[in-house]
Amino acid sequence: MDGKLRWYFPDGELPPMGDDPEVYGHESIIILNPNDRDAHVKLCIYWTDREPTWSEEMVVGAKRVKGMRATEKCDFLGEVPNAGEQYAMLLESDVPVIAQYGRLDIRQSNMAFYTTNGYSV
């Protein structure tokens, strides 16, 4: 099976949304399950000033991809981090998956979009 069971993303800090509803600041986690079995995934968010928050289990189907935006309550544990709030994430899966973190920062006219793989074990 391809992928890893645990992924860590230490640099969460939601950028401001901005004024344009078509292009807005966000962060996301993308999970790819290239395997033949569904993956059962949970997220944990580590905060600077409170106890960690665990998500409900979610399913990423076999040979499917799932994206979760930090700006969407239904994707992100029922709460949205405040703009500029520092946090980190742990993703755990019962099937090896490949995970990537992305941020779109629109604080300047030359928007910054970048992605990075997390640390995986």
Biopython code that builds the backbone (N, CA, C, O; Angstrom):
import numpy as np
from Bio.PDB.StructureBuilder import StructureBuilder

atoms = [
    (1, "MET", "N", (0.847, -1.189, 0.000)),
    (1, "MET", "CA", (0.000, 0.000, 0.000)),
    (1, "MET", "C", (0.885, 1.242, 0.000)),
    (1, "MET", "O", (1.941, 1.261, 0.633)),
    (2, "ASP", "N", (0.457, 2.261, -0.701)),
    (2, "ASP", "CA", (1.219, 3.506, -0.779)),
    (2, "ASP", "C", (0.739, 4.493, 0.271)),
    (2, "ASP", "O", (-0.449, 4.540, 0.590)),
    (3, "GLY", "N", (1.676, 5.292, 0.815)),
    (3, "GLY", "CA", (1.336, 6.342, 1.762)),
    (3, "GLY", "C", (1.822, 6.027, 3.165)),
    (3, "GLY", "O", (2.589, 5.088, 3.378)),
    (4, "LYS", "N", (1.363, 6.826, 4.117)),
    (4, "LYS", "CA", (1.723, 6.705, 5.531)),
    (4, "LYS", "C", (0.463, 6.784, 6.384)),
    (4, "LYS", "O", (-0.576, 7.269, 5.934)),
    (5, "LEU", "N", (0.568, 6.301, 7.621)),
    (5, "LEU", "CA", (-0.575, 6.283, 8.532)),
    (5, "LEU", "C", (-0.733, 7.567, 9.333)),
    (5, "LEU", "O", (-1.847, 7.899, 9.740)),
    (6, "ARG", "N", (0.363, 8.302, 9.570)),
    (6, "ARG", "CA", (0.317, 9.526, 10.379)),
    (6, "ARG", "C", (1.045, 10.645, 9.636)),
    (6, "ARG", "O", (2.140, 10.461, 9.105)),
    (7, "TRP", "N", (0.403, 11.799, 9.618)),
    (7, "TRP", "CA", (0.973, 12.992, 9.002)),
    (7, "TRP", "C", (0.859, 14.150, 9.983)),
    (7, "TRP", "O", (-0.191, 14.346, 10.595)),
    (8, "TYR", "N", (1.930, 14.914, 10.136)),
    (8, "TYR", "CA", (1.951, 16.096, 11.001)),
    (8, "TYR", "C", (2.152, 17.342, 10.147)),
    (8, "TYR", "O", (2.957, 17.352, 9.216)),
    (9, "PHE", "N", (1.400, 18.396, 10.483)),
    (9, "PHE", "CA", (1.494, 19.686, 9.809)),
    (9, "PHE", "C", (1.656, 20.755, 10.887)),
    (9, "PHE", "O", (0.660, 21.169, 11.481)),
    (10, "PRO", "N", (2.872, 21.213, 11.157)),
    (10, "PRO", "CA", (3.103, 22.096, 12.298)),
    (10, "PRO", "C", (2.788, 23.572, 12.053)),
    (10, "PRO", "O", (2.707, 24.332, 13.019)),
    (11, "ASP", "N", (2.606, 24.011, 10.804)),
    (11, "ASP", "CA", (2.507, 25.439, 10.523)),
    (11, "ASP", "C", (1.111, 25.854, 10.092)),
    (11, "ASP", "O", (0.923, 26.270, 8.949)),
    (12, "GLY", "N", (0.134, 25.753, 10.971)),
    (12, "GLY", "CA", (-1.192, 26.261, 10.665)),
    (12, "GLY", "C", (-1.338, 27.681, 11.174)),
    (12, "GLY", "O", (-1.057, 27.961, 12.339)),
    (13, "GLU", "N", (-1.774, 28.569, 10.312)),
    (13, "GLU", "CA", (-2.064, 29.956, 10.689)),
    (13, "GLU", "C", (-2.936, 30.553, 9.600)),
    (13, "GLU", "O", (-2.436, 31.046, 8.589)),
    (14, "LEU", "N", (-4.222, 30.505, 9.810)),
    (14, "LEU", "CA", (-5.190, 30.902, 8.795)),
    (14, "LEU", "C", (-4.978, 32.355, 8.378)),
    (14, "LEU", "O", (-5.008, 33.245, 9.228)),
    (15, "PRO", "N", (-4.762, 32.617, 7.077)),
    (15, "PRO", "CA", (-4.616, 33.999, 6.622)),
    (15, "PRO", "C", (-5.963, 34.707, 6.583)),
    (15, "PRO", "O", (-7.002, 34.047, 6.602)),
    (16, "PRO", "N", (-5.969, 36.042, 6.528)),
    (16, "PRO", "CA", (-7.233, 36.782, 6.417)),
    (16, "PRO", "C", (-7.979, 36.376, 5.151)),
    (16, "PRO", "O", (-7.366, 36.006, 4.149)),
    (17, "MET", "N", (-9.303, 36.448, 5.207)),
    (17, "MET", "CA", (-10.136, 36.053, 4.070)),
    (17, "MET", "C", (-9.986, 36.995, 2.875)),
    (17, "MET", "O", (-9.967, 36.534, 1.734)),
    (18, "GLY", "N", (-9.880, 38.294, 3.111)),
    (18, "GLY", "CA", (-9.823, 39.263, 2.025)),
    (18, "GLY", "C", (-11.211, 39.719, 1.608)),
    (18, "GLY", "O", (-12.212, 39.285, 2.178)),
    (19, "ASP", "N", (-11.267, 40.593, 0.613)),
    (19, "ASP", "CA", (-12.526, 41.210, 0.194)),
    (19, "ASP", "C", (-13.186, 40.539, -1.000)),
    (19, "ASP", "O", (-14.377, 40.751, -1.232)),
    (20, "ASP", "N", (-12.461, 39.745, -1.757)),
    (20, "ASP", "CA", (-12.989, 39.136, -2.971)),
    (20, "ASP", "C", (-13.551, 37.754, -2.654)),
    (20, "ASP", "O", (-12.787, 36.854, -2.305)),
    (21, "PRO", "N", (-14.884, 37.560, -2.766)),
    (21, "PRO", "CA", (-15.458, 36.250, -2.439)),
    (21, "PRO", "C", (-15.060, 35.148, -3.422)),
    (21, "PRO", "O", (-15.203, 33.965, -3.116)),
    (22, "GLU", "N", (-14.562, 35.528, -4.598)),
    (22, "GLU", "CA", (-14.141, 34.541, -5.593)),
    (22, "GLU", "C", (-12.762, 33.965, -5.277)),
    (22, "GLU", "O", (-12.500, 32.792, -5.544)),
    (23, "VAL", "N", (-11.891, 34.782, -4.716)),
    (23, "VAL", "CA", (-10.529, 34.367, -4.362)),
    (23, "VAL", "C", (-10.296, 34.799, -2.926)),
    (23, "VAL", "O", (-10.107, 35.985, -2.654)),
    (24, "TYR", "N", (-10.309, 33.846, -2.008)),
    (24, "TYR", "CA", (-10.183, 34.206, -0.602)),
    (24, "TYR", "C", (-9.083, 33.388, 0.069)),
    (24, "TYR", "O", (-8.780, 32.263, -0.329)),
    (25, "GLY", "N", (-8.502, 33.988, 1.094)),
    (25, "GLY", "CA", (-7.449, 33.322, 1.843)),
    (25, "GLY", "C", (-7.986, 32.071, 2.525)),
    (25, "GLY", "O", (-9.078, 32.079, 3.093)),
    (26, "HIS", "N", (-7.204, 30.995, 2.462)),
    (26, "HIS", "CA", (-7.627, 29.763, 3.113)),
    (26, "HIS", "C", (-6.437, 28.841, 3.336)),
    (26, "HIS", "O", (-5.350, 29.052, 2.797)),
    (27, "GLU", "N", (-6.670, 27.827, 4.134)),
    (27, "GLU", "CA", (-5.745, 26.718, 4.309)),
    (27, "GLU", "C", (-6.530, 25.448, 4.094)),
    (27, "GLU", "O", (-7.737, 25.408, 4.332)),
    (28, "SER", "N", (-5.850, 24.409, 3.646)),
    (28, "SER", "CA", (-6.544, 23.152, 3.414)),
    (28, "SER", "C", (-5.599, 21.973, 3.598)),
    (28, "SER", "O", (-4.377, 22.102, 3.517)),
    (29, "ILE", "N", (-6.202, 20.837, 3.846)),
    (29, "ILE", "CA", (-5.511, 19.558, 3.850)),
    (29, "ILE", "C", (-6.142, 18.741, 2.727)),
    (29, "ILE", "O", (-7.365, 18.639, 2.636)),
    (30, "ILE", "N", (-5.306, 18.165, 1.881)),
    (30, "ILE", "CA", (-5.761, 17.294, 0.817)),
    (30, "ILE", "C", (-5.264, 15.895, 1.128)),
    (30, "ILE", "O", (-4.080, 15.701, 1.403)),
    (31, "ILE", "N", (-6.162, 14.918, 1.087)),
    (31, "ILE", "CA", (-5.815, 13.535, 1.380)),
    (31, "ILE", "C", (-6.064, 12.697, 0.131)),
    (31, "ILE", "O", (-7.166, 12.693, -0.418)),
    (32, "LEU", "N", (-5.036, 11.996, -0.306)),
    (32, "LEU", "CA", (-5.146, 11.079, -1.437)),
    (32, "LEU", "C", (-5.058, 9.647, -0.904)),
    (32, "LEU", "O", (-4.115, 9.290, -0.197)),
    (33, "ASN", "N", (-6.043, 8.848, -1.251)),
    (33, "ASN", "CA", (-6.025, 7.426, -0.912)),
    (33, "ASN", "C", (-5.895, 6.638, -2.215)),
    (33, "ASN", "O", (-6.900, 6.349, -2.865)),
    (34, "PRO", "N", (-4.658, 6.286, -2.604)),
    (34, "PRO", "CA", (-4.465, 5.576, -3.870)),
    (34, "PRO", "C", (-4.664, 4.065, -3.747)),
    (34, "PRO", "O", (-4.419, 3.327, -4.702)),
    (35, "ASN", "N", (-5.097, 3.612, -2.598)),
    (35, "ASN", "CA", (-5.176, 2.186, -2.307)),
    (35, "ASN", "C", (-6.538, 1.591, -2.646)),
    (35, "ASN", "O", (-7.465, 2.308, -3.024)),
    (36, "ASP", "N", (-6.646, 0.281, -2.507)),
    (36, "ASP", "CA", (-7.870, -0.444, -2.844)),
    (36, "ASP", "C", (-8.875, -0.534, -1.699)),
    (36, "ASP", "O", (-9.959, -1.090, -1.880)),
    (37, "ARG", "N", (-8.537, 0.004, -0.518)),
    (37, "ARG", "CA", (-9.434, 0.004, 0.645)),
    (37, "ARG", "C", (-9.760, 1.435, 1.045)),
    (37, "ARG", "O", (-8.922, 2.326, 0.904)),
    (38, "ASP", "N", (-10.976, 1.660, 1.544)),
    (38, "ASP", "CA", (-11.337, 2.963, 2.103)),
    (38, "ASP", "C", (-10.432, 3.273, 3.293)),
    (38, "ASP", "O", (-10.034, 2.370, 4.029)),
    (39, "ALA", "N", (-10.114, 4.540, 3.477)),
    (39, "ALA", "CA", (-9.323, 4.991, 4.620)),
    (39, "ALA", "C", (-10.247, 5.686, 5.613)),
    (39, "ALA", "O", (-11.059, 6.526, 5.225)),
    (40, "HIS", "N", (-10.128, 5.344, 6.877)),
    (40, "HIS", "CA", (-10.871, 5.988, 7.957)),
    (40, "HIS", "C", (-9.896, 6.935, 8.655)),
    (40, "HIS", "O", (-8.910, 6.503, 9.251)),
    (41, "VAL", "N", (-10.189, 8.228, 8.573)),
    (41, "VAL", "CA", (-9.240, 9.277, 8.931)),
    (41, "VAL", "C", (-9.797, 10.130, 10.067)),
    (41, "VAL", "O", (-10.996, 10.398, 10.127)),
    (42, "LYS", "N", (-8.908, 10.550, 10.966)),
    (42, "LYS", "CA", (-9.250, 11.522, 12.016)),
    (42, "LYS", "C", (-8.186, 12.609, 12.014)),
    (42, "LYS", "O", (-7.013, 12.356, 11.741)),
    (43, "LEU", "N", (-8.622, 13.826, 12.326)),
    (43, "LEU", "CA", (-7.711, 14.965, 12.478)),
    (43, "LEU", "C", (-7.667, 15.398, 13.934)),
    (43, "LEU", "O", (-8.675, 15.352, 14.639)),
    (44, "CYS", "N", (-6.504, 15.812, 14.368)),
    (44, "CYS", "CA", (-6.357, 16.441, 15.676)),
    (44, "CYS", "C", (-5.741, 17.815, 15.452)),
    (44, "CYS", "O", (-4.744, 17.947, 14.742)),
    (45, "ILE", "N", (-6.335, 18.835, 16.057)),
    (45, "ILE", "CA", (-5.770, 20.186, 15.979)),
    (45, "ILE", "C", (-5.162, 20.516, 17.335)),
    (45, "ILE", "O", (-5.816, 20.402, 18.372)),
    (46, "TYR", "N", (-3.909, 20.925, 17.308)),
    (46, "TYR", "CA", (-3.195, 21.377, 18.500)),
    (46, "TYR", "C", (-3.216, 22.900, 18.504)),
    (46, "TYR", "O", (-2.804, 23.534, 17.533)),
    (47, "TRP", "N", (-3.692, 23.477, 19.587)),
    (47, "TRP", "CA", (-3.826, 24.926, 19.735)),
    (47, "TRP", "C", (-2.735, 25.463, 20.668)),
    (47, "TRP", "O", (-2.140, 24.702, 21.431)),
    (48, "THR", "N", (-2.479, 26.744, 20.606)),
    (48, "THR", "CA", (-1.484, 27.346, 21.498)),
    (48, "THR", "C", (-2.012, 27.549, 22.910)),
    (48, "THR", "O", (-1.231, 27.591, 23.860)),
    (49, "ASP", "N", (-3.339, 27.677, 23.063)),
    (49, "ASP", "CA", (-3.878, 28.082, 24.363)),
    (49, "ASP", "C", (-5.021, 27.208, 24.880)),
    (49, "ASP", "O", (-5.735, 27.608, 25.800)),
    (50, "ARG", "N", (-5.203, 26.001, 24.288)),
    (50, "ARG", "CA", (-6.275, 25.108, 24.746)),
    (50, "ARG", "C", (-5.920, 23.665, 24.400)),
    (50, "ARG", "O", (-4.953, 23.395, 23.687)),
    (51, "GLU", "N", (-6.707, 22.773, 24.910)),
    (51, "GLU", "CA", (-6.462, 21.357, 24.687)),
    (51, "GLU", "C", (-6.704, 20.981, 23.219)),
    (51, "GLU", "O", (-7.491, 21.638, 22.537)),
    (52, "PRO", "N", (-6.038, 19.936, 22.732)),
    (52, "PRO", "CA", (-6.243, 19.493, 21.348)),
    (52, "PRO", "C", (-7.696, 19.117, 21.075)),
    (52, "PRO", "O", (-8.416, 18.685, 21.975)),
    (53, "THR", "N", (-8.113, 19.284, 19.833)),
    (53, "THR", "CA", (-9.466, 18.976, 19.373)),
    (53, "THR", "C", (-9.389, 17.849, 18.346)),
    (53, "THR", "O", (-8.637, 17.943, 17.376)),
    (54, "TRP", "N", (-10.163, 16.784, 18.555)),
    (54, "TRP", "CA", (-10.209, 15.658, 17.615)),
    (54, "TRP", "C", (-11.479, 15.732, 16.772)),
    (54, "TRP", "O", (-12.547, 16.095, 17.265)),
    (55, "SER", "N", (-11.347, 15.386, 15.511)),
    (55, "SER", "CA", (-12.503, 15.333, 14.617)),
    (55, "SER", "C", (-13.228, 14.003, 14.773)),
    (55, "SER", "O", (-12.723, 13.061, 15.384)),
    (56, "GLU", "N", (-14.420, 13.958, 14.204)),
    (56, "GLU", "CA", (-15.096, 12.686, 14.014)),
    (56, "GLU", "C", (-14.364, 11.948, 12.896)),
    (56, "GLU", "O", (-13.648, 12.558, 12.101)),
    (57, "GLU", "N", (-14.548, 10.653, 12.843)),
    (57, "GLU", "CA", (-13.926, 9.879, 11.768)),
    (57, "GLU", "C", (-14.567, 10.239, 10.433)),
    (57, "GLU", "O", (-15.785, 10.393, 10.340)),
    (58, "MET", "N", (-13.745, 10.370, 9.410)),
    (58, "MET", "CA", (-14.236, 10.611, 8.057)),
    (58, "MET", "C", (-13.655, 9.537, 7.145)),
    (58, "MET", "O", (-12.625, 8.939, 7.456)),
    (59, "VAL", "N", (-14.305, 9.302, 6.045)),
    (59, "VAL", "CA", (-13.873, 8.266, 5.115)),
    (59, "VAL", "C", (-13.353, 8.923, 3.842)),
    (59, "VAL", "O", (-13.988, 9.807, 3.268)),
    (60, "VAL", "N", (-12.178, 8.463, 3.420)),
    (60, "VAL", "CA", (-11.651, 8.818, 2.111)),
    (60, "VAL", "C", (-11.691, 7.514, 1.315)),
    (60, "VAL", "O", (-10.952, 6.572, 1.602)),
    (61, "GLY", "N", (-12.555, 7.481, 0.326)),
    (61, "GLY", "CA", (-12.776, 6.252, -0.430)),
    (61, "GLY", "C", (-11.526, 5.735, -1.114)),
    (61, "GLY", "O", (-10.581, 6.483, -1.366)),
    (62, "ALA", "N", (-11.535, 4.450, -1.409)),
    (62, "ALA", "CA", (-10.442, 3.838, -2.154)),
    (62, "ALA", "C", (-10.278, 4.548, -3.496)),
    (62, "ALA", "O", (-11.249, 4.800, -4.209)),
    (63, "LYS", "N", (-9.031, 4.863, -3.817)),
    (63, "LYS", "CA", (-8.693, 5.533, -5.083)),
    (63, "LYS", "C", (-9.423, 6.872, -5.241)),
    (63, "LYS", "O", (-9.851, 7.234, -6.337)),
    (64, "ARG", "N", (-9.558, 7.606, -4.112)),
    (64, "ARG", "CA", (-10.240, 8.906, -4.103)),
    (64, "ARG", "C", (-9.390, 9.946, -3.403)),
    (64, "ARG", "O", (-8.395, 9.627, -2.752)),
    (65, "VAL", "N", (-9.801, 11.202, -3.548)),
    (65, "VAL", "CA", (-9.148, 12.334, -2.898)),
    (65, "VAL", "C", (-10.211, 13.111, -2.125)),
    (65, "VAL", "O", (-11.367, 13.183, -2.542)),
    (66, "LYS", "N", (-9.808, 13.690, -0.997)),
    (66, "LYS", "CA", (-10.727, 14.513, -0.188)),
    (66, "LYS", "C", (-9.976, 15.754, 0.257)),
    (66, "LYS", "O", (-8.850, 15.666, 0.747)),
    (67, "GLY", "N", (-10.604, 16.909, 0.086)),
    (67, "GLY", "CA", (-10.038, 18.169, 0.536)),
    (67, "GLY", "C", (-10.847, 18.739, 1.682)),
    (67, "GLY", "O", (-12.074, 18.647, 1.696)),
    (68, "MET", "N", (-10.149, 19.331, 2.648)),
    (68, "MET", "CA", (-10.814, 19.945, 3.802)),
    (68, "MET", "C", (-10.217, 21.338, 4.000)),
    (68, "MET", "O", (-9.008, 21.483, 4.179)),
    (69, "ARG", "N", (-11.068, 22.354, 3.967)),
    (69, "ARG", "CA", (-10.614, 23.732, 4.161)),
    (69, "ARG", "C", (-10.824, 24.171, 5.599)),
    (69, "ARG", "O", (-11.856, 23.886, 6.207)),
    (70, "ALA", "N", (-9.838, 24.862, 6.129)),
    (70, "ALA", "CA", (-9.919, 25.365, 7.503)),
    (70, "ALA", "C", (-10.987, 26.433, 7.648)),
    (70, "ALA", "O", (-11.411, 26.722, 8.767)),
    (71, "THR", "N", (-11.431, 27.025, 6.558)),
    (71, "THR", "CA", (-12.459, 28.056, 6.616)),
    (71, "THR", "C", (-13.869, 27.480, 6.626)),
    (71, "THR", "O", (-14.837, 28.229, 6.755)),
    (72, "GLU", "N", (-14.002, 26.174, 6.494)),
    (72, "GLU", "CA", (-15.311, 25.530, 6.441)),
    (72, "GLU", "C", (-15.559, 24.740, 7.720)),
    (72, "GLU", "O", (-14.854, 23.769, 7.996)),
    (73, "LYS", "N", (-16.551, 25.148, 8.501)),
    (73, "LYS", "CA", (-16.853, 24.457, 9.765)),
    (73, "LYS", "C", (-17.131, 22.976, 9.563)),
    (73, "LYS", "O", (-16.710, 22.150, 10.373)),
    (74, "CYS", "N", (-17.828, 22.636, 8.503)),
    (74, "CYS", "CA", (-18.178, 21.228, 8.283)),
    (74, "CYS", "C", (-16.950, 20.389, 7.941)),
    (74, "CYS", "O", (-16.966, 19.177, 8.153)),
    (75, "ASP", "N", (-15.894, 20.993, 7.421)),
    (75, "ASP", "CA", (-14.668, 20.267, 7.108)),
    (75, "ASP", "C", (-13.735, 20.172, 8.300)),
    (75, "ASP", "O", (-12.982, 19.206, 8.429)),
    (76, "PHE", "N", (-13.780, 21.161, 9.165)),
    (76, "PHE", "CA", (-12.694, 21.379, 10.111)),
    (76, "PHE", "C", (-13.168, 21.318, 11.560)),
    (76, "PHE", "O", (-13.076, 22.308, 12.286)),
    (77, "LEU", "N", (-13.662, 20.183, 11.974)),
    (77, "LEU", "CA", (-13.985, 19.921, 13.381)),
    (77, "LEU", "C", (-15.088, 20.796, 13.946)),
    (77, "LEU", "O", (-15.211, 20.909, 15.165)),
    (78, "GLY", "N", (-15.892, 21.420, 13.096)),
    (78, "GLY", "CA", (-16.994, 22.222, 13.589)),
    (78, "GLY", "C", (-16.616, 23.611, 14.049)),
    (78, "GLY", "O", (-17.459, 24.332, 14.582)),
    (79, "GLU", "N", (-15.374, 24.003, 13.858)),
    (79, "GLU", "CA", (-14.970, 25.361, 14.218)),
    (79, "GLU", "C", (-13.930, 25.852, 13.225)),
    (79, "GLU", "O", (-13.231, 25.055, 12.600)),
    (80, "VAL", "N", (-13.834, 27.149, 13.086)),
    (80, "VAL", "CA", (-12.874, 27.760, 12.175)),
    (80, "VAL", "C", (-11.840, 28.505, 13.010)),
    (80, "VAL", "O", (-12.201, 29.318, 13.861)),
    (81, "PRO", "N", (-10.549, 28.233, 12.775)),
    (81, "PRO", "CA", (-9.537, 29.012, 13.490)),
    (81, "PRO", "C", (-9.681, 30.496, 13.154)),
    (81, "PRO", "O", (-10.112, 30.845, 12.055)),
    (82, "ASN", "N", (-9.327, 31.352, 14.081)),
    (82, "ASN", "CA", (-9.317, 32.787, 13.813)),
    (82, "ASN", "C", (-8.160, 33.123, 12.891)),
    (82, "ASN", "O", (-7.117, 32.471, 12.937)),
    (83, "ALA", "N", (-8.335, 34.136, 12.054)),
    (83, "ALA", "CA", (-7.239, 34.573, 11.186)),
    (83, "ALA", "C", (-6.026, 34.911, 12.045)),
    (83, "ALA", "O", (-6.135, 35.641, 13.030)),
    (84, "GLY", "N", (-4.883, 34.378, 11.668)),
    (84, "GLY", "CA", (-3.646, 34.619, 12.388)),
    (84, "GLY", "C", (-3.426, 33.726, 13.594)),
    (84, "GLY", "O", (-2.374, 33.798, 14.229)),
    (85, "GLU", "N", (-4.402, 32.880, 13.924)),
    (85, "GLU", "CA", (-4.269, 31.994, 15.081)),
    (85, "GLU", "C", (-3.339, 30.820, 14.735)),
    (85, "GLU", "O", (-3.529, 30.142, 13.725)),
    (86, "GLN", "N", (-2.353, 30.597, 15.573)),
    (86, "GLN", "CA", (-1.385, 29.516, 15.373)),
    (86, "GLN", "C", (-1.987, 28.178, 15.796)),
    (86, "GLN", "O", (-2.612, 28.081, 16.852)),
    (87, "TYR", "N", (-1.801, 27.156, 14.978)),
    (87, "TYR", "CA", (-2.216, 25.805, 15.326)),
    (87, "TYR", "C", (-1.387, 24.812, 14.530)),
    (87, "TYR", "O", (-0.679, 25.194, 13.599)),
    (88, "ALA", "N", (-1.472, 23.548, 14.890)),
    (88, "ALA", "CA", (-0.811, 22.462, 14.172)),
    (88, "ALA", "C", (-1.807, 21.321, 14.041)),
    (88, "ALA", "O", (-2.807, 21.273, 14.758)),
    (89, "MET", "N", (-1.529, 20.398, 13.118)),
    (89, "MET", "CA", (-2.468, 19.302, 12.875)),
    (89, "MET", "C", (-1.763, 17.961, 12.825)),
    (89, "MET", "O", (-0.603, 17.849, 12.430)),
    (90, "LEU", "N", (-2.504, 16.956, 13.238)),
    (90, "LEU", "CA", (-2.115, 15.560, 13.093)),
    (90, "LEU", "C", (-3.235, 14.871, 12.335)),
    (90, "LEU", "O", (-4.408, 15.041, 12.666)),
    (91, "LEU", "N", (-2.886, 14.102, 11.330)),
    (91, "LEU", "CA", (-3.839, 13.305, 10.576)),
    (91, "LEU", "C", (-3.478, 11.837, 10.809)),
    (91, "LEU", "O", (-2.333, 11.436, 10.600)),
    (92, "GLU", "N", (-4.445, 11.047, 11.236)),
    (92, "GLU", "CA", (-4.242, 9.610, 11.436)),
    (92, "GLU", "C", (-5.210, 8.844, 10.564)),
    (92, "GLU", "O", (-6.374, 9.220, 10.428)),
    (93, "SER", "N", (-4.715, 7.750, 9.966)),
    (93, "SER", "CA", (-5.534, 6.934, 9.073)),
    (93, "SER", "C", (-5.272, 5.457, 9.353)),
    (93, "SER", "O", (-4.175, 5.082, 9.766)),
    (94, "ASP", "N", (-6.288, 4.620, 9.125)),
    (94, "ASP", "CA", (-6.096, 3.182, 9.285)),
    (94, "ASP", "C", (-5.538, 2.525, 8.028)),
    (94, "ASP", "O", (-5.168, 1.351, 8.051)),
    (95, "VAL", "N", (-5.478, 3.271, 6.941)),
    (95, "VAL", "CA", (-4.897, 2.831, 5.672)),
    (95, "VAL", "C", (-3.867, 3.891, 5.286)),
    (95, "VAL", "O", (-4.143, 5.080, 5.444)),
    (96, "PRO", "N", (-2.704, 3.510, 4.793)),
    (96, "PRO", "CA", (-1.733, 4.524, 4.393)),
    (96, "PRO", "C", (-2.323, 5.484, 3.346)),
    (96, "PRO", "O", (-2.941, 5.050, 2.374)),
    (97, "VAL", "N", (-2.123, 6.779, 3.558)),
    (97, "VAL", "CA", (-2.593, 7.814, 2.636)),
    (97, "VAL", "C", (-1.454, 8.800, 2.385)),
    (97, "VAL", "O", (-0.421, 8.761, 3.053)),
    (98, "ILE", "N", (-1.661, 9.671, 1.422)),
    (98, "ILE", "CA", (-0.722, 10.748, 1.120)),
    (98, "ILE", "C", (-1.452, 12.051, 1.423)),
    (98, "ILE", "O", (-2.568, 12.270, 0.952)),
    (99, "ALA", "N", (-0.812, 12.920, 2.218)),
    (99, "ALA", "CA", (-1.473, 14.149, 2.653)),
    (99, "ALA", "C", (-0.610, 15.358, 2.316)),
    (99, "ALA", "O", (0.619, 15.298, 2.341)),
    (100, "GLN", "N", (-1.287, 16.447, 2.002)),
    (100, "GLN", "CA", (-0.628, 17.693, 1.621)),
    (100, "GLN", "C", (-1.371, 18.858, 2.252)),
    (100, "GLN", "O", (-2.594, 18.839, 2.387)),
    (101, "TYR", "N", (-0.608, 19.867, 2.634)),
    (101, "TYR", "CA", (-1.152, 21.080, 3.241)),
    (101, "TYR", "C", (-0.988, 22.215, 2.242)),
    (101, "TYR", "O", (0.040, 22.308, 1.572)),
    (102, "GLY", "N", (-1.992, 23.078, 2.138)),
    (102, "GLY", "CA", (-1.901, 24.230, 1.249)),
    (102, "GLY", "C", (-2.419, 25.484, 1.911)),
    (102, "GLY", "O", (-3.312, 25.429, 2.756)),
    (103, "ARG", "N", (-1.854, 26.621, 1.523)),
    (103, "ARG", "CA", (-2.297, 27.924, 2.036)),
    (103, "ARG", "C", (-2.342, 28.912, 0.872)),
    (103, "ARG", "O", (-1.422, 28.979, 0.057)),
    (104, "LEU", "N", (-3.441, 29.682, 0.814)),
    (104, "LEU", "CA", (-3.548, 30.808, -0.105)),
    (104, "LEU", "C", (-3.610, 32.068, 0.737)),
    (104, "LEU", "O", (-4.561, 32.279, 1.489)),
    (105, "ASP", "N", (-2.599, 32.896, 0.607)),
    (105, "ASP", "CA", (-2.504, 34.147, 1.364)),
    (105, "ASP", "C", (-2.658, 35.303, 0.379)),
    (105, "ASP", "O", (-1.861, 35.446, -0.549)),
    (106, "ILE", "N", (-3.686, 36.125, 0.586)),
    (106, "ILE", "CA", (-3.972, 37.207, -0.366)),
    (106, "ILE", "C", (-3.712, 38.586, 0.247)),
    (106, "ILE", "O", (-4.320, 39.571, -0.174)),
    (107, "ARG", "N", (-2.821, 38.668, 1.233)),
    (107, "ARG", "CA", (-2.558, 39.954, 1.885)),
    (107, "ARG", "C", (-1.877, 40.972, 0.979)),
    (107, "ARG", "O", (-1.844, 42.160, 1.301)),
    (108, "GLN", "N", (-1.347, 40.534, -0.121)),
    (108, "GLN", "CA", (-0.756, 41.462, -1.088)),
    (108, "GLN", "C", (-1.286, 41.117, -2.476)),
    (108, "GLN", "O", (-1.872, 40.052, -2.673)),
    (109, "SER", "N", (-1.079, 42.023, -3.443)),
    (109, "SER", "CA", (-1.645, 41.792, -4.774)),
    (109, "SER", "C", (-1.019, 40.578, -5.456)),
    (109, "SER", "O", (-1.687, 39.917, -6.252)),
    (110, "ASN", "N", (0.225, 40.272, -5.172)),
    (110, "ASN", "CA", (0.851, 39.044, -5.666)),
    (110, "ASN", "C", (0.543, 37.934, -4.674)),
    (110, "ASN", "O", (1.321, 37.677, -3.756)),
    (111, "MET", "N", (-0.598, 37.278, -4.863)),
    (111, "MET", "CA", (-1.043, 36.253, -3.919)),
    (111, "MET", "C", (0.025, 35.182, -3.740)),
    (111, "MET", "O", (0.781, 34.880, -4.664)),
    (112, "ALA", "N", (0.074, 34.622, -2.562)),
    (112, "ALA", "CA", (1.007, 33.530, -2.279)),
    (112, "ALA", "C", (0.204, 32.253, -2.065)),
    (112, "ALA", "O", (-0.592, 32.159, -1.131)),
    (113, "PHE", "N", (0.417, 31.281, -2.926)),
    (113, "PHE", "CA", (-0.184, 29.973, -2.745)),
    (113, "PHE", "C", (0.937, 28.964, -2.676)),
    (113, "PHE", "O", (1.791, 28.905, -3.562)),
    (114, "TYR", "N", (0.934, 28.176, -1.631)),
    (114, "TYR", "CA", (1.942, 27.129, -1.575)),
    (114, "TYR", "C", (1.378, 25.886, -0.934)),
    (114, "TYR", "O", (0.412, 25.928, -0.172)),
    (115, "THR", "N", (2.006, 24.786, -1.262)),
    (115, "THR", "CA", (1.638, 23.498, -0.682)),
    (115, "THR", "C", (2.898, 22.840, -0.160)),
    (115, "THR", "O", (4.008, 23.126, -0.608)),
    (116, "THR", "N", (2.699, 21.962, 0.789)),
    (116, "THR", "CA", (3.821, 21.206, 1.327)),
    (116, "THR", "C", (3.320, 19.882, 1.871)),
    (116, "THR", "O", (2.213, 19.796, 2.402)),
    (117, "ASN", "N", (4.128, 18.866, 1.738)),
    (117, "ASN", "CA", (3.817, 17.610, 2.409)),
    (117, "ASN", "C", (4.161, 17.774, 3.867)),
    (117, "ASN", "O", (5.075, 18.525, 4.209)),
    (118, "GLY", "N", (3.456, 17.094, 4.717)),
    (118, "GLY", "CA", (3.751, 17.113, 6.140)),
    (118, "GLY", "C", (4.877, 16.151, 6.461)),
    (118, "GLY", "O", (5.474, 15.532, 5.580)),
    (119, "TYR", "N", (5.142, 16.050, 7.731)),
    (119, "TYR", "CA", (6.074, 15.051, 8.240)),
    (119, "TYR", "C", (5.277, 13.783, 8.455)),
    (119, "TYR", "O", (4.247, 13.808, 9.128)),
    (120, "SER", "N", (5.730, 12.681, 7.900)),
    (120, "SER", "CA", (4.953, 11.450, 8.008)),
    (120, "SER", "C", (5.780, 10.334, 8.630)),
    (120, "SER", "O", (6.997, 10.255, 8.465)),
    (121, "VAL", "N", (5.061, 9.472, 9.354)),
    (121, "VAL", "CA", (5.707, 8.308, 9.978)),
    (121, "VAL", "C", (4.891, 7.062, 9.689)),
    (121, "VAL", "O", (5.257, 5.970, 10.123)),
]
sb = StructureBuilder()
sb.init_structure("model")
sb.init_model(0)
sb.init_chain("A")
sb.init_seg("    ")
for serial, (resi, resn, name, xyz) in enumerate(atoms, 1):
    if name == "N":
        sb.init_residue(resn, " ", resi, " ")
    sb.init_atom(name, np.array(xyz, "f"), 0.0, 1.0, " ", f" {name:<3s}", serial, name[0])
structure = sb.get_structure()
